[in-house]
Amino acid sequence: MTGNFQPVSIRTGQSKVAEPTDPYMATAVAYSTPGYDGMAAMARAFVEEFARLGWPRDRIARMFRMPRYVAAHAVYRDRGPEFVERLITDVLGHPPEQGPEVS
């Protein structure tokens, strides 16, 4: 090794505008697989993963309602809030706590 070492300048690409043919653009592809409900499996994986991280039921349910969680929100839009609640109950094993009934 010599004393003429020059550090290499690394460009981060922050100023580069993504082009339509850019191979690194994130792309979602859905496949129809008869007999397999991929959307339900994906949603269940979300609930299981965030439950393992310690998220409480209400926070997991809120995630499905928030558009910034694109895939989870797609499940919420496509299947509805009842589906999400049933799935969360199925994974966590208990229904949501209800407040006291007002008569």
PyMOL commands that set and color helices and strands:
alter all, ss='L'
color gray80, all
select helices_A, chain A and resi 38-52+57-65+70-79+81-92
alter helices_A, ss='H'
color red, helices_A
deselect
rebuild
show_as cartoon
